[in-house]
Amino acid sequence: MEMQNAQPRARRKHRSLAQELVAELSQRIRDGHIKRGEKLPTESAIMEEQGVSRTVVREALSRLQAAGLVETRHGIGTFVLDTPSASGFRIDPATIVTLRDILAILELRISLEVESAGMAAQRRSDAQLKAIREALDAINESAAHASDAVSSDFQFHLRIAEATGNRYFTDILSHLGTSIIPRTRVNSASLARDDQTHYMARLEREHEQIFEAIARQDAEAARAAMRLHLTNSRERLRQAHEAAEAEALHG
């Protein structure tokens, strides 16, 4: 019995240490010790300085990336994207801990992006449609790399927001950052014991339906396609977390 409980305890410890590290790095960015465009210390340097494991460092960096504070460039390093202000609207990645928190953000995202897709269908220019298409192609090309795929997915949704012509849609989406497209989604296929190829094909199909509706300027179809996609994302995420919790309890 003791052995069964050891793994969840270890995971909770990792999560707690990662949360502390997120708070520490966020503060450094906020104070200007690490400025916009600057590269973060390497994983090894952070491990040595903070006395934590690589797992904890990677979890913290993932959360910072999820909040849109940093961007990991494959094979180069992690760079600061945004300097959060002390006041104003911001969702702190350190507060997004439970499944309920993540689903609540996804709920907010659904209400925001369903309307965003409808407006984009009505207002988009040819150049904006081309940018949405390019972002969609980038998702398909980066499917092999989880972090790149999440970043490309965010760009796709951001291009749609830009096509509304209402900068506040883009602003709030940027503030929410990629935390609203949880990085765990790429892993949820295996967690739910779904076939990876089938899973990725389903995602691609959902994205294509959104794009096609915007392309033919069908606002209602664009809203419906976006609602379906994000509702499915929420359900996939919930199932993945439940499967992971069950594995932690019995593993």
NUMITOR-707822 format. One record per residue: x, y, z of N, C-alpha, C in turn; residue in three letters. Coordinates in steps of 0.05 Angstrom, whole numbers, padded with zeros to 5 digits, always signed. Example, Ala and Ser with C-alpha at 12.3 -4.5 7.8 and 13.67 -1.06 7.14 Angstrom:
2
+00264-00114+00156+00246-00090+00156+00264-00066+00156ALA;+00257-00045+00142+00273-00021+00143+00258+00001+00157SER;
END
This chain:
251
+00017-00024+00000+00000+00000+00000+00017+00025+00000MET;+00039+00023+00015+00057+00046+00017+00070+00053-00010GLU;+00077+00031-00025+00089+00035-00051+00069+00048-00070MET;+00044+00041-00068+00024+00053-00086+00021+00083-00082GLN;+00024+00092-00057+00020+00120-00051+00045+00137-00057ASN;+00068+00124-00060+00093+00138-00063+00093+00155-00088ALA;+00084+00144-00110+00085+00158-00136+00067+00184-00136GLN;+00042+00182-00127+00026+00207-00126+00039+00228-00109PRO;+00051+00220-00086+00064+00239-00068+00087+00253-00082ARG;+00102+00237-00097+00125+00248-00112+00115+00268-00133ALA;+00093+00261-00146+00082+00279-00167+00072+00305-00155ARG;+00060+00303-00131+00050+00327-00118+00074+00345-00110ARG;+00095+00332-00101+00119+00347-00093+00131+00362-00117LYS;+00133+00347-00140+00143+00360-00164+00126+00384-00172HIS;+00100+00380-00170+00081+00401-00178+00085+00426-00160ARG;+00088+00421-00134+00092+00443-00115+00118+00458-00120SER;+00140+00443-00124+00166+00455-00130+00165+00471-00156LEU;+00152+00459-00176+00149+00473-00202+00134+00499-00199ALA;+00113+00499-00182+00098+00523-00177+00115+00545-00164GLN;+00132+00537-00145+00151+00556-00133+00170+00568-00153GLU;+00180+00550-00171+00199+00559-00191+00186+00578-00211LEU;+00161+00572-00219+00146+00590-00236+00144+00618-00224VAL;+00137+00618-00198+00134+00644-00184+00160+00659-00184ALA;+00182+00645-00179+00209+00657-00178+00217+00669-00205GLU;+00213+00653-00227+00221+00662-00253+00203+00684-00263LEU;+00177+00682-00257+00157+00703-00264+00165+00730-00251SER;+00174+00728-00226+00182+00752-00211+00207+00765-00224GLN;+00226+00748-00232+00250+00759-00245+00243+00773-00271ARG;+00224+00761-00286+00215+00774-00311+00201+00800-00305ILE;+00183+00799-00285+00168+00823-00277+00187+00846-00268ARG;+00207+00838-00253+00226+00858-00242+00246+00868-00264ASP;+00246+00855-00287+00264+00863-00308+00292+00851-00307GLY;+00296+00832-00288+00322+00818-00287+00327+00802-00312HIS;+00305+00790-00322+00307+00777-00348+00287+00792-00366ILE;+00297+00805-00387+00281+00823-00403+00269+00809-00428LYS;+00249+00822-00439+00236+00813-00463+00257+00807-00485ARG;+00255+00784-00497+00274+00776-00519+00299+00762-00509GLY;+00304+00764-00482+00328+00751-00471+00323+00721-00467GLU;+00346+00707-00467+00345+00678-00464+00346+00671-00434LYS;+00329+00652-00426+00330+00643-00398+00355+00625-00394LEU;+00364+00622-00369+00386+00604-00364+00379+00576-00374PRO;+00398+00559-00379+00393+00532-00388+00380+00516-00366THR;+00368+00493-00373+00356+00475-00354+00376+00467-00332GLU;+00400+00460-00341+00421+00452-00322+00429+00474-00303SER;+00430+00499-00313+00437+00522-00296+00415+00527-00275ALA;+00390+00524-00283+00368+00528-00264+00367+00506-00244ILE;+00373+00481-00253+00374+00458-00234+00394+00463-00213MET;+00418+00472-00221+00440+00476-00202+00434+00499-00183GLU;+00424+00520-00194+00418+00544-00178+00396+00539-00157GLU;+00375+00526-00166+00351+00522-00149+00352+00496-00133GLN;+00370+00477-00141+00372+00452-00127+00347+00434-00132GLY;+00337+00435-00157+00314+00419-00164+00320+00400-00187VAL;+00302+00381-00192+00307+00361-00214+00300+00373-00241SER;+00309+00360-00262+00302+00368-00289+00272+00367-00294ARG;+00258+00347-00282+00229+00345-00284+00215+00370-00275THR;+00225+00380-00252+00213+00404-00240+00218+00428-00258VAL;+00242+00431-00268+00249+00453-00286+00232+00452-00311VAL;+00229+00429-00323+00214+00426-00348+00184+00433-00343ARG;+00174+00424-00320+00146+00430-00313+00142+00460-00310GLU;+00161+00473-00297+00159+00503-00293+00161+00517-00319ALA;+00179+00509-00337+00182+00522-00363+00157+00518-00380LEU;+00145+00494-00378+00121+00488-00392+00098+00507-00383SER;+00097+00512-00357+00076+00529-00347+00080+00558-00356ARG;+00106+00567-00356+00112+00594-00365+00105+00597-00395LEU;+00111+00576-00410+00104+00576-00439+00074+00577-00442GLN;+00060+00561-00426+00031+00560-00427+00018+00587-00421ALA;+00031+00603-00405+00020+00629-00398+00028+00651-00418ALA;+00044+00643-00439+00053+00662-00459+00075+00680-00450GLY;+00088+00673-00427+00111+00690-00417+00137+00684-00432LEU;+00140+00658-00439+00165+00650-00453+00158+00633-00477VAL;+00178+00630-00495+00175+00612-00518+00200+00595-00520GLU;+00196+00569-00523+00218+00551-00527+00223+00546-00556THR;+00247+00553-00566+00253+00549-00594+00270+00524-00596ARG;+00260+00505-00611+00272+00479-00613+00302+00479-00618HIS;+00317+00468-00600+00346+00466-00603+00362+00492-00598GLY;+00348+00514-00590+00361+00539-00585+00360+00547-00556ILE;+00335+00547-00545+00332+00555-00517+00305+00567-00512GLY;+00301+00577-00488+00276+00589-00480+00279+00619-00477THR;+00261+00635-00489+00264+00664-00490+00239+00677-00478PHE;+00244+00701-00465+00222+00716-00453+00205+00729-00476VAL;+00179+00725-00475+00161+00737-00495+00147+00762-00485LEU;+00141+00762-00459+00123+00782-00448+00133+00791-00420ASP;+00129+00816-00414+00135+00826-00387+00109+00833-00374THR;+00100+00817-00355+00074+00822-00343+00074+00848-00326PRO;+00053+00863-00327+00051+00887-00310+00041+00879-00282SER;+00047+00896-00263+00038+00890-00236+00008+00893-00233ALA;-00003+00910-00249-00032+00914-00249-00044+00905-00276SER;-00070+00905-00278-00082+00897-00303-00089+00868-00304GLY;-00103+00860-00325-00113+00833-00327-00091+00813-00334PHE;-00089+00793-00318-00069+00772-00324-00076+00747-00308ARG;-00074+00724-00321-00078+00699-00307-00050+00688-00301ILE;-00044+00685-00275-00018+00676-00267-00016+00646-00271ASP;+00004+00636-00286+00006+00607-00290+00008+00591-00265PRO;+00019+00603-00244+00022+00589-00218-00004+00582-00205ALA;-00026+00597-00214-00052+00592-00202-00068+00570-00217THR;-00058+00563-00241-00072+00543-00257-00061+00515-00249ILE;-00073+00504-00228-00062+00480-00217-00080+00456-00221VAL;-00105+00459-00215-00123+00436-00216-00137+00433-00243THR;-00148+00410-00247-00164+00405-00272-00187+00425-00273LEU;-00199+00431-00250-00221+00450-00250-00212+00478-00260ARG;-00188+00486-00252-00177+00512-00262-00175+00512-00292ASP;-00163+00491-00302-00158+00489-00331-00184+00489-00347ILE;-00203+00473-00337-00229+00471-00351-00244+00498-00349LEU;-00240+00513-00327-00253+00539-00325-00242+00559-00346ALA;-00215+00557-00350-00203+00574-00370-00213+00566-00398ILE;-00215+00540-00402-00225+00530-00428-00254+00539-00433LEU;-00270+00541-00412-00297+00551-00413-00298+00580-00423GLU;-00280+00596-00411-00277+00624-00419-00269+00626-00448LEU;-00251+00609-00455-00241+00609-00483-00263+00602-00503ARG;-00280+00583-00496-00302+00575-00514-00320+00600-00519ILE;-00328+00614-00498-00346+00636-00501-00333+00658-00518SER;-00307+00662-00515-00292+00683-00530-00288+00675-00559LEU;-00279+00650-00563-00270+00643-00590-00292+00634-00609GLU;-00315+00626-00599-00337+00620-00616-00346+00646-00631VAL;-00348+00667-00616-00355+00693-00628-00333+00704-00646GLU;-00308+00699-00637-00285+00708-00653-00285+00695-00681SER;-00291+00669-00682-00292+00654-00707-00314+00666-00725ALA;-00338+00671-00713-00360+00683-00729-00353+00710-00741GLY;-00340+00727-00725-00332+00753-00734-00311+00751-00756MET;-00292+00733-00751-00270+00729-00771-00282+00721-00798ALA;-00302+00704-00798-00315+00695-00823-00327+00719-00837ALA;-00339+00737-00822-00353+00760-00835-00333+00781-00844GLN;-00311+00785-00830-00294+00808-00834-00267+00803-00846ARG;-00258+00778-00848-00230+00772-00855-00224+00782-00883ARG;-00198+00790-00887-00188+00798-00913-00175+00773-00925SER;-00168+00775-00951-00154+00752-00964-00127+00747-00951ASP;-00114+00769-00943-00087+00766-00931-00090+00752-00904ALA;-00111+00759-00889-00116+00747-00862-00123+00717-00866GLN;-00139+00711-00886-00146+00683-00891-00120+00667-00898LEU;-00102+00679-00913-00077+00666-00920-00060+00661-00895LYS;-00060+00680-00876-00045+00677-00851-00056+00654-00834ALA;-00083+00652-00834-00096+00630-00819-00088+00603-00832ILE;-00088+00602-00859-00081+00578-00873-00052+00570-00867ARG;-00034+00589-00867-00006+00584-00861-00002+00573-00833GLU;-00017+00584-00814-00015+00575-00786-00026+00546-00784ALA;-00047+00541-00799-00058+00513-00799-00038+00493-00810LEU;-00025+00501-00832-00005+00484-00844+00019+00479-00825ASP;+00026+00499-00810+00048+00497-00790+00041+00477-00768ALA;+00015+00476-00760+00006+00456-00740+00011+00428-00750ILE;+00003+00423-00775+00006+00397-00787+00035+00388-00790ASN;+00052+00408-00796+00081+00402-00800+00095+00397-00773GLU;+00085+00410-00752+00099+00408-00726+00087+00387-00707SER;+00069+00371-00718+00055+00351-00701+00074+00333-00686ALA;+00098+00328-00696+00118+00309-00684+00129+00321-00658ALA;+00131+00348-00656+00143+00361-00632+00120+00373-00616HIS;+00116+00363-00592+00093+00372-00575+00093+00402-00570ALA;+00117+00413-00562+00117+00442-00555+00113+00459-00580SER;+00125+00451-00603+00121+00466-00628+00092+00464-00637ASP;+00079+00441-00633+00051+00438-00641+00033+00456-00625ALA;+00038+00458-00599+00022+00475-00582+00025+00505-00590VAL;+00050+00513-00596+00056+00540-00604+00042+00546-00631SER;+00043+00527-00650+00030+00531-00676+00000+00533-00673SER;-00011+00516-00656-00040+00516-00651-00048+00544-00640ASP;-00033+00555-00622-00039+00581-00611-00039+00602-00633PHE;-00019+00600-00651-00017+00620-00673-00042+00618-00691GLN;-00052+00594-00696-00076+00590-00712-00100+00606-00700PHE;-00104+00602-00673-00126+00615-00660-00121+00646-00658HIS;-00096+00654-00656-00089+00683-00655-00095+00696-00682LEU;-00089+00682-00704-00094+00693-00730-00124+00697-00735ARG;-00140+00678-00724-00169+00681-00727-00178+00705-00711ILE;-00168+00709-00687-00175+00732-00670-00167+00758-00685ALA;-00144+00759-00698-00136+00782-00712-00155+00789-00735GLU;-00166+00768-00747-00184+00772-00770-00211+00784-00762ALA;-00217+00786-00736-00241+00799-00727-00240+00829-00732THR;-00215+00840-00733-00211+00868-00735-00215+00883-00709GLY;-00219+00867-00688-00223+00878-00661-00199+00871-00644ASN;-00182+00891-00639-00157+00884-00626-00160+00873-00597ARG;-00183+00877-00585-00187+00867-00558-00189+00837-00557TYR;-00199+00825-00579-00199+00796-00581-00171+00785-00580PHE;-00154+00798-00596-00125+00790-00597-00112+00795-00570THR;-00118+00818-00558-00105+00825-00532-00112+00804-00511ASP;-00138+00797-00508-00145+00779-00487-00135+00751-00492ILE;-00134+00743-00518-00123+00717-00524-00094+00716-00518LEU;-00079+00737-00524-00051+00738-00518-00046+00738-00488SER;-00063+00751-00473-00060+00751-00443-00065+00723-00432HIS;-00085+00710-00443-00091+00683-00433-00067+00664-00440LEU;-00055+00670-00463-00031+00654-00471-00039+00626-00477GLY;-00018+00609-00481-00023+00581-00489-00033+00564-00467THR;-00038+00576-00443-00049+00560-00421-00077+00550-00429SER;-00090+00564-00448-00116+00557-00457-00115+00535-00478ILE;-00091+00528-00486-00088+00505-00504-00069+00486-00489ILE;-00079+00472-00469-00061+00457-00451-00042+00438-00466PRO;-00017+00440-00457+00004+00423-00470-00002+00394-00468ARG;-00017+00386-00447-00023+00358-00442-00041+00346-00464THR;-00053+00363-00481-00071+00353-00501-00057+00334-00521ARG;-00032+00341-00527-00018+00324-00546-00013+00296-00534VAL;-00011+00294-00507-00007+00268-00494-00033+00254-00488ASN;-00055+00268-00490-00080+00256-00481-00089+00232-00497SER;-00080+00231-00523-00087+00208-00539-00077+00182-00527ALA;-00051+00182-00519-00040+00158-00508-00052+00152-00480SER;-00057+00174-00465-00069+00170-00439-00097+00158-00440LEU;-00112+00166-00460-00139+00156-00464-00138+00130-00480ALA;-00114+00120-00485-00110+00095-00501-00123+00097-00529ARG;-00123+00121-00540-00133+00125-00567-00110+00121-00586ASP;-00117+00116-00611-00096+00113-00631-00086+00141-00639ASP;-00060+00145-00637-00048+00171-00642-00054+00182-00670GLN;-00052+00166-00690-00058+00175-00717-00087+00184-00720THR;-00105+00168-00709-00133+00174-00710-00139+00200-00695HIS;-00126+00203-00673-00129+00227-00656-00120+00252-00671TYR;-00096+00251-00683-00086+00275-00697-00103+00281-00721MET;-00113+00260-00734-00130+00264-00758-00156+00278-00750ALA;-00166+00271-00726-00191+00284-00716-00186+00314-00710ARG;-00163+00320-00698-00156+00348-00693-00154+00363-00719LEU;-00140+00351-00738-00137+00364-00764-00163+00370-00777GLU;-00182+00351-00775-00208+00353-00787-00223+00377-00774ARG;-00222+00379-00748-00235+00400-00734-00224+00428-00742GLU;-00198+00429-00744-00185+00454-00753-00193+00462-00781HIS;-00193+00442-00799-00201+00447-00827-00230+00457-00829GLU;-00248+00446-00813-00276+00455-00814-00278+00484-00806GLN;-00262+00492-00786-00262+00521-00777-00252+00538-00801ILE;-00230+00530-00812-00218+00545-00834-00236+00548-00858PHE;-00248+00525-00866-00266+00525-00889-00290+00544-00886GLU;-00301+00544-00861-00324+00562-00856-00316+00591-00857ALA;-00292+00597-00847-00282+00625-00848-00276+00632-00878ILE;-00265+00613-00892-00258+00618-00921-00283+00625-00937ALA;-00305+00611-00932-00330+00616-00948-00348+00637-00934ARG;-00337+00650-00913-00350+00672-00899-00377+00664-00887GLN;-00379+00640-00877-00403+00629-00865-00400+00632-00835ASP;-00410+00654-00823-00406+00660-00795-00418+00638-00776ALA;-00442+00629-00783-00455+00609-00766-00440+00583-00765GLU;-00431+00574-00789-00416+00549-00791-00389+00552-00777ALA;-00377+00576-00778-00351+00581-00764-00355+00579-00734ALA;-00376+00591-00724-00382+00589-00695-00386+00560-00687ARG;-00402+00546-00703-00409+00518-00696-00383+00500-00696ALA;-00366+00505-00716-00341+00489-00719-00322+00495-00696ALA;-00320+00520-00688-00303+00528-00665-00314+00516-00639MET;-00340+00518-00635-00352+00507-00611-00347+00477-00609ARG;-00351+00463-00631-00346+00434-00632-00317+00427-00624LEU;-00299+00442-00637-00270+00437-00632-00262+00441-00603HIS;-00271+00464-00591-00263+00470-00564-00278+00453-00544LEU;-00302+00446-00550-00317+00428-00531-00303+00400-00532THR;-00295+00391-00555-00281+00366-00558-00254+00367-00543ASN;-00240+00390-00545-00214+00393-00531-00218+00391-00501SER;-00240+00404-00492-00246+00403-00463-00251+00375-00454ARG;-00266+00360-00470-00273+00332-00462-00249+00314-00463GLU;-00232+00318-00484-00207+00302-00486-00189+00307-00462ARG;-00187+00332-00455-00170+00340-00432-00180+00328-00406LEU;-00206+00329-00402-00218+00318-00378-00213+00288-00376ARG;-00216+00274-00398-00211+00245-00399-00182+00239-00394GLN;-00164+00255-00406-00135+00251-00402-00127+00254-00373ALA;-00138+00274-00360-00131+00279-00332-00142+00257-00314HIS;-00167+00248-00320-00178+00226-00305-00162+00201-00307GLU;-00153+00195-00332-00137+00172-00337-00110+00174-00322ALA;-00098+00198-00322-00072+00202-00309-00075+00199-00279ALA;-00097+00209-00268-00102+00207-00239-00106+00177-00231GLU;-00121+00163-00248-00125+00134-00242-00099+00119-00243ALA;-00082+00126-00262-00056+00113-00265-00038+00119-00240GLU;-00040+00144-00231-00024+00152-00207-00033+00137-00182ALA;-00059+00134-00180-00070+00120-00156-00064+00090-00156LEU;-00064+00078-00180-00060+00049-00180-00032+00041-00189HIS;-00017+00061-00199+00010+00055-00209+00029+00054-00186GLY;
END
